[in-house]
Amino acid sequence: MIDVIAPPWSLPLLARMPEVRRALPLAVAHGELAWRKRWGLGKSLRPEKYIQAIILPRTLKSALPPLVAGIPRRTGYLGEFRYGLLNDIRPLEQKLYRTVDRYLNLGLEPAEPLPAPAPEPRLRISEESRQQAARHLNLGIDGAPVLALCPGAEYGSAKRWPVEHFAEVARDRLQAGWQIWLLGSERDRPVTGAIATAAPGSIDLAGQTSLAQAVDLLSLASAAISNDSGLMHVAAAVGVPVIALYGSSDPHYTPPLSRQSHSICLGLSCSPCFRSECPLGHLDCLQQITPQQVLSLLPATAGAHTNMHNP
């Protein structure tokens, strides 16, 4: 079992990870040094007598709490010149391109090979919590299959499949008798609202759910279509068949870790560029992924999703 230092927003995810004993929230803004908070957290952890800390971020500040906590083995990549803060420094080899492989490598002994294939993450979902989420939002979950659409991507428009393409898929599935749930944060509401307007009958839930509720609702879906985003990885981790859409990013770098996933990437000469906005102004890497391509990967009919991941 492991304890995890993490931002407070991620606690609902950590609570659903069976491998995690305890989440240790560290409330700091992105890029904030917050030396006093980090020092205080590390000091509070000294009685735990941890034997190893695995530091995933490559920043100097992220390595401070394990040092202050007196953890004897502190493993990570060198990053921001962290000599002294880390005492088990691993080389960041070229073979470790996938983000998940970089993280897995830190949990292994130096000569130990990566597992092949990488283990698929699974979130623990209870029947009670997902039923509560559906009732809270007045969602009917009996009978008709549910297609979850996750059209947001906070990184930028170069990771967002066009609204009109999502809407065409939604209209097709609505005509086939499916329910359409649009999921996302408050910031995604302009996008989800436009899709709901163009595909009447779609249920726009963006900004209306907590992260915990979004996780539980995704577990009820028969399938999910998502940009390369956090919700894409959540959908994969609750066992939902996922169609992942890649534009400026690379499916070889951050793939959904699920045998039930399909990643669509056109591999144009200009992509992946990893830019938040298309530098060429045409967004062909996503515009040219057609709704028909995506629909061809969905089952013609589907029952309600029942692939549960309980303890």
C-alpha angles and dihedrals in degrees: 000000000000139000117221131209105212144148114277094246090066096056095098089057094047090049088060095050108097091202093060117088097183140359117221108202118216109189105204130133120248108280093008114141096207092172093172093054092047092047091048093050092049092049091050090055097056094095090057092072094211114192099208140015121201109202110201101181115073095220127117094232094054090061095056102081095054090049093049090045088060094237105172098214117045113180128192148106118289094248112151097019095283100173108151094018090069124040098179102055116179125202114244097229125198091243089065095077098131113079092226091054091053090054095042090052091060091058093054132076112262096259096038115112123234114262113257114242102021112243113262114241116238127193119211110239124184122213090229095055095049093047089050091051092051093047092047090058096038093242121162110223103174122100111348118081117244126228112198114206118198104186099163131097117172091201092075148279093293087075097046122095109222119276092233091056093051089047093052091052090047093051092049093052093043089056088051090056100259127137116237119212118188111206131189146102129289088269090060095057096099089056097042091043091055091050092048090051092050092044107041111205095041114125112230109210098162111134092006099089135064116233089256091054092047089054092050093046092051088056088061095054124104090213140350133215114199145165116237095287144120093274089056090061091044091053090051091048094054091053099252118146103254133200106199120199120208128193119149092004131070127246089207089060103044108011125168103258100226135105086220094062132101119197118203116201122154094206095219119182090254096051145121090032095151090219122142092223126033106263090204095049098231104085089208091159088072104020090061094054098096127213087237091060090053096043090052089065094054122086114251089233132010139179125229112292113261104166097126127185106203126160 
